[in-house]
Amino acid sequence: MTTTSARTTPTTRAWIIAVFVVFTLSGLDIATWLGRIPSVRDALGASTFEMGLLVLGMAVGSIGGLTFAGHIVAKLGARRGVQVAAACLAVGMVFAGIAVTLGWGFAAIWIALIAFGFGNGLCDVSMNVSGAAAEKAGGRTIMPLFHAAFSLGTLAGAGLGALAEALEIPVAWHFIVLVVVTSAVMLVAVRAFQDEHRFADAEHTATDTSPVPTQVTRWQVWAQPSTILIGVIVLGMALAEGSANDWLPLAMIDGHGLDNAAGAAVLTVFLAAMTVGRVAGSPLIDKFGRVPILRISAAVAVVGLGMLIFIDNVPLAIVGVVLWGLGASLGFPMGMSAAADDPRTAALKVSAVATIGYVAFLAGPPIIGFLGEQIGLLGALLVVFVFIIAAGLASGAARETGAAARPTRRGRDADDGGEPRLQADRTADRR
């Protein structure tokens, strides 16, 4: 579906493709680190709790990146945000790889992960803001497809990580070669990004009942109830996704008796399920809306995680991993789309919502690591249940509003206080 002739130009198509490339490479970078966590643990001789503290370094950097991202993107644009992020990702990963291989110790790796995390947080907001604008340019739901590209990148990164583990390739060489390629390609691709601010609509109605001024501050965005509620959704689903990224290989190794290579391979299965869920989810969201899909996703994630924890059978546990991945696949992209519904506040609101979500990455590793020391990693993952349920309960905040409302919901949205004129415009945009 397209909306105007301008939205079918080669420039717009190149922009969308560029966003896909950046999402893919971002996922590849992150999964490259995650896939080598078993080797990092062995090199350090670290306990589960110590590994939780190590992963915390990346979360701290990510929070810093998210904090600055709203201002960088709002003032300089998403393109510049990705450029700065690519440099930080390269510096952090190269330093981390060398620190692991040369045995520089815990502190050096932790500092490297802060730089890597800063780049990850900044890239996250930048590519999501640009992706939301590209979604409006395309006239249909494509944000889950962007995140499916991210999942494809994580799938490739995890697969390469499992191969590197099996071949015992030094972490430094693995990280250096990969990040030089990914950062270079990212810097080339981002040149096709367009100005996301040109899609701001002066007549757009904000999700909250009070009108949004033309210029808003970060604190005004945080004061909006919708920001907090969408943040809860992203928090719960980010923990569902992030806890697997951080702990699934070690949970399979320690809880189900697999070796390092097999544990990394199970992470690949999870990421493959995430990818399938995101590709299949876009048409479902267009048909049924964000809220029903979010609630179903939360239920599927809970069932899958329960199978992994409570069933002492590796094949069935892997089936649970698949369900967990499918259930966790759509929460984060739907939350980002909901945060960017109003183009005037998109950069700041995406930054705020992503910051709330990254609390999962900040608090999750040490909490799960500490509990894992006491009751084992499988038992510690029960914490994730609570947050997934909370995400499901808060899912109503992600309902499409104003110009983001689905055309098929025109009558219902009008009854709920939406703006029929904007929805009619959206309907007229259909080919």
C-alpha positions in Angstrom: 0.0 0.0 0.0 1.3 3.5 -0.9 -0.2 6.8 0.1 1.1 9.4 -2.4 3.1 9.4 -5.5 6.0 10.9 -3.4 6.0 7.8 -1.4 6.7 5.5 -4.3 9.9 7.4 -5.5 13.2 5.6 -5.7 14.5 7.8 -2.9 11.9 6.5 -0.6 12.5 2.9 -1.5 16.2 3.5 -1.0 15.5 4.9 2.4 13.4 1.9 3.5 16.1 -0.5 2.2 18.8 1.5 4.1 16.7 1.2 7.3 16.5 -2.6 6.8 20.3 -2.7 6.4 21.0 -0.7 9.6 18.6 -2.9 11.6 20.2 -6.1 10.2 23.8 -4.9 11.0 22.8 -3.7 14.5 21.5 -7.2 15.3 24.6 -8.8 13.8 26.8 -6.7 16.1 24.9 -7.5 19.2 24.6 -11.2 18.6 28.3 -11.4 17.8 29.0 -10.4 21.5 26.2 -12.6 22.8 27.3 -15.7 20.9 30.8 -15.5 22.5 29.6 -15.1 26.1 30.5 -18.8 26.9 34.1 -18.1 25.8 34.2 -14.9 27.7 33.1 -16.7 30.9 35.7 -19.4 30.4 38.5 -16.8 29.8 37.6 -14.9 33.0 36.7 -17.9 35.1 33.6 -15.9 36.1 30.6 -17.1 38.1 27.1 -16.6 37.0 26.7 -13.5 39.2 29.9 -12.0 37.9 28.7 -12.6 34.3 25.6 -10.7 35.2 27.7 -7.8 36.4 29.7 -7.9 33.2 26.6 -7.7 31.0 25.5 -4.8 33.2 28.3 -2.8 31.7 26.6 -2.9 28.3 23.3 -2.0 29.8 24.8 1.0 31.6 26.3 2.2 28.3 22.9 1.6 26.5 21.1 3.8 29.1 23.6 6.5 28.4 23.1 6.2 24.7 19.4 6.3 25.0 19.6 9.4 27.3 21.5 11.4 24.7 19.7 9.8 21.7 16.5 11.8 22.0 18.4 15.1 21.8 20.8 14.0 19.1 18.1 12.7 16.8 15.7 15.6 17.5 18.4 18.2 16.7 20.7 16.4 14.2 18.5 13.7 12.7 18.5 9.9 12.7 21.2 9.8 10.1 23.8 11.5 12.3 22.7 9.4 15.2 23.5 6.2 13.3 26.9 7.6 12.2 27.9 8.3 15.8 26.6 4.9 16.9 28.5 3.0 14.3 31.8 4.5 15.6 31.0 3.7 19.2 30.0 0.1 18.3 33.3 -0.4 16.4 35.4 1.0 19.3 33.6 -1.0 21.9 33.7 -4.3 20.1 37.3 -4.1 19.1 38.4 -3.2 22.6 36.3 -5.9 24.1 37.7 -8.6 21.8 41.3 -7.6 22.4 40.6 -7.4 26.2 39.2 -11.0 26.2 41.9 -12.5 24.1 44.9 -10.8 25.8 43.5 -11.4 29.3 43.2 -7.7 30.3 40.6 -8.7 32.9 37.1 -7.9 34.0 37.4 -4.1 34.2 38.8 -3.7 30.7 35.9 -5.7 29.2 33.4 -3.9 31.3 34.6 -0.5 30.0 34.6 -1.7 26.4 31.0 -2.9 26.9 30.0 0.6 28.1 31.2 2.0 24.8 29.5 -0.8 22.9 26.3 -0.3 24.8 26.3 3.5 24.2 26.5 2.9 20.5 23.7 0.2 20.7 21.4 2.6 22.6 22.0 5.5 20.3 21.6 3.3 17.2 18.4 1.8 18.6 16.6 5.1 18.9 18.0 6.5 15.7 16.9 3.5 13.5 13.5 3.2 15.2 12.7 6.9 14.6 13.8 6.7 11.0 12.0 3.3 10.7 8.7 4.8 12.0 8.9 7.6 9.5 9.7 5.1 6.7 6.6 3.1 7.9 4.5 6.2 7.3 6.1 6.7 3.9 5.3 3.1 3.0 1.6 3.4 4.2 1.5 0.0 5.9 2.9 -1.8 8.9 6.6 -2.5 8.3 8.1 -1.8 11.7 8.0 -5.6 12.7 9.7 -6.3 9.4 12.5 -3.9 10.3 12.8 -5.7 13.6 12.7 -9.0 11.7 15.7 -7.7 9.8 17.3 -7.1 13.2 16.5 -10.7 14.2 18.0 -11.9 11.0 21.1 -10.1 11.9 21.1 -11.6 15.4 20.5 -15.0 13.8 23.5 -14.6 11.6 25.6 -13.3 14.5 24.6 -16.2 16.8 25.3 -18.7 14.0 28.7 -17.2 13.4 29.2 -17.2 17.2 28.4 -20.9 17.5 30.7 -21.6 14.5 33.5 -19.6 16.1 33.0 -21.4 19.4 33.2 -24.8 17.7 36.3 -23.8 15.7 37.8 -22.0 18.8 38.5 -18.8 16.8 40.0 -16.2 19.1 37.4 -13.6 20.2 39.6 -10.7 19.2 39.9 -11.7 15.5 36.2 -12.6 15.4 35.1 -9.2 16.8 37.6 -7.1 14.8 36.9 -8.5 11.4 33.1 -8.4 11.8 32.7 -5.0 13.3 35.0 -3.3 10.7 32.7 -4.7 8.0 29.4 -3.9 9.7 30.4 -0.4 10.7 31.6 0.4 7.2 28.5 -0.9 5.5 26.3 0.9 8.1 28.0 4.3 7.3 27.4 3.8 3.6 23.7 2.7 4.0 22.8 5.6 6.3 23.4 8.0 3.5 20.1 7.0 2.0 18.2 8.1 5.2 15.6 10.9 4.6 14.5 13.6 6.9 12.1 12.0 9.3 10.7 15.3 10.4 9.0 15.9 7.1 6.2 13.5 8.1 5.2 15.6 11.1 1.5 16.5 10.8 0.4 19.8 12.5 -3.2 18.4 12.8 -2.2 15.1 14.4 -3.9 14.3 17.7 -1.7 13.0 20.4 -2.4 9.7 22.2 -3.0 11.6 25.5 -6.1 13.7 26.1 -4.2 17.0 26.4 -2.9 18.6 23.2 0.8 18.3 22.5 2.5 21.7 21.9 4.6 22.2 18.8 7.8 22.1 20.9 7.9 19.7 23.8 10.6 18.9 26.4 11.8 15.5 27.5 10.1 16.0 30.8 6.7 16.8 29.2 7.0 13.6 27.2 7.8 11.6 30.3 4.7 13.2 32.0 2.3 11.7 29.4 0.6 8.6 30.8 0.9 6.8 27.4 4.7 7.1 27.6 4.7 5.2 30.9 2.2 2.5 29.8 3.9 1.9 26.5 7.2 1.8 28.4 5.7 -1.0 30.6 4.9 -3.0 27.4 8.4 -2.5 26.1 9.9 -3.3 29.5 8.2 -6.6 29.8 8.8 -7.7 26.3 12.4 -6.4 26.3 13.0 -8.6 29.3 11.4 -11.5 27.6 13.8 -11.0 24.7 16.9 -9.8 26.6 16.9 -12.5 29.2 17.1 -15.1 26.4 20.0 -13.2 24.7 21.9 -12.9 28.0 21.1 -16.2 29.7 19.7 -18.8 27.3 23.0 -20.3 26.3 24.2 -20.6 29.9 20.7 -21.8 31.0 20.9 -24.6 28.5 24.5 -25.4 29.5 23.9 -25.3 33.3 20.3 -26.4 33.4 20.0 -28.9 30.6 23.6 -30.2 30.3 24.5 -29.0 26.8 28.1 -28.0 25.9 29.1 -24.5 24.9 28.5 -24.9 21.1 25.1 -26.5 21.6 24.1 -23.8 24.1 25.0 -21.1 21.5 23.1 -23.1 18.9 19.9 -23.0 21.0 20.2 -19.2 21.1 20.2 -19.4 17.3 16.9 -21.3 17.5 15.4 -18.6 19.7 16.5 -15.9 17.3 15.1 -17.8 14.3 11.8 -18.0 16.1 11.9 -14.3 16.8 12.6 -13.6 13.1 9.7 -15.8 11.9 7.3 -14.1 14.4 8.3 -10.7 13.2 7.9 -11.5 9.5 4.5 -13.2 10.1 3.4 -10.6 12.5 3.1 -7.6 10.2 0.0 -8.7 8.3 -1.6 -9.9 11.5 -1.1 -6.5 13.1 -2.7 -4.8 10.1 -5.6 -7.2 10.3 -6.3 -7.4 14.1 -4.5 -4.4 15.6 -1.6 -4.1 18.0 -3.6 -4.8 21.2 -4.9 -8.4 20.5 -1.5 -9.4 19.0 0.3 -8.1 22.0 -1.9 -10.1 24.4 -1.6 -13.3 22.4 2.2 -12.8 22.2 2.5 -12.4 26.0 0.5 -15.6 26.5 2.7 -17.6 24.1 5.9 -16.3 25.6 4.7 -17.4 29.1 3.9 -20.9 27.9 7.2 -21.3 26.1 9.3 -20.1 29.0 7.4 -22.4 31.3 8.3 -25.4 29.1 12.0 -24.5 29.2 12.0 -24.1 33.0 9.8 -26.9 34.1 10.3 -29.7 31.6 13.5 -31.7 32.1 13.7 -32.8 28.5 15.9 -31.2 25.9 13.7 -31.6 22.8 10.7 -30.2 24.6 12.7 -27.5 26.2 13.8 -26.4 22.7 10.1 -26.4 21.6 9.6 -24.0 24.6 12.4 -21.9 23.3 10.6 -21.6 19.9 7.4 -20.5 21.6 9.3 -18.1 23.8 10.9 -16.6 20.7 7.6 -16.3 18.9 5.9 -14.7 21.9 8.6 -12.2 22.5 9.0 -11.2 18.8 6.5 -8.4 18.3 6.4 -6.6 21.7 9.3 -4.3 21.2 8.6 -3.2 17.6 4.9 -2.6 18.4 5.9 -0.5 21.4 8.3 1.5 19.2 5.5 2.1 16.6 3.1 3.2 19.3 5.7 5.6 20.8 6.2 7.1 17.3 2.5 7.6 16.4 2.8 11.3 16.9 5.7 12.5 14.6 6.2 15.7 16.6 7.2 13.8 19.7 8.6 10.7 18.1 12.3 11.1 18.8 11.8 12.1 22.5 9.0 9.5 23.1 10.9 6.7 21.5 13.9 7.6 23.6 11.8 7.7 26.7 10.1 4.4 26.0 13.3 2.7 25.0 14.9 4.0 28.2 12.2 2.3 30.3 12.6 -0.9 28.2 16.3 -0.8 28.8 15.7 -1.0 32.5 15.2 -4.7 31.7 18.8 -4.9 30.3 20.1 -2.8 33.2 18.5 -4.6 36.2 17.8 -7.9 34.5 21.3 -9.3 34.3 22.4 -8.8 37.9 19.0 -9.9 39.3 18.8 -13.0 37.2 22.5 -13.7 37.9 22.1 -13.3 41.6 19.0 -15.6 41.7 20.8 -18.0 39.4 23.5 -18.4 42.0 20.9 -19.3 44.6 18.3 -21.4 42.7 19.9 -22.0 39.3 19.4 -20.1 36.0 16.2 -21.9 35.1 14.5 -21.0 38.3 15.8 -17.4 38.1 14.0 -17.0 34.7 10.7 -17.1 36.6 11.2 -13.4 37.2 10.6 -12.8 33.6 7.0 -14.2 33.9 5.9 -11.2 36.0 7.1 -8.7 33.5 5.6 -10.5 30.5 2.2 -10.5 32.3 2.5 -6.8 33.1 3.2 -6.1 29.4 0.1 -8.0 28.5 -2.0 -6.1 31.0 -0.7 -2.7 29.7 -1.1 -3.6 26.0 -4.2 -1.4 25.6 -1.8 1.7 25.6 -0.5 0.6 22.2 -3.8 0.9 20.5 -3.5 2.8 17.1 -4.7 6.4 17.4 -5.1 9.3 15.0 -3.3 9.0 11.7 -1.7 5.7 12.9 -5.1 4.0 13.2 -5.9 1.1 10.9 -8.4 1.9 8.2 -10.5 -1.2 9.0 -11.1 0.2 12.5 -12.5 3.5 11.2 -15.9 3.2 12.7 -14.7 1.8 16.0 -12.0 4.4 16.5 -14.6 7.2 15.7 -16.8 5.8 18.5 -13.8 5.8 20.8 -13.0 9.4 20.3 -10.6 9.0 17.4 -10.6 11.4 14.4 -12.6 10.1 11.5 -11.2 12.7 9.1 -7.6 11.4 9.6 -8.8 7.8 9.3 -10.7 8.7 6.2 -7.5 10.3 4.8 -5.7 7.1 5.6 -8.4 5.0 3.9 -8.2 7.2 0.8 -4.5 6.6 0.7 -5.1 2.9 -0.1 -4.4 2.0 -3.7 
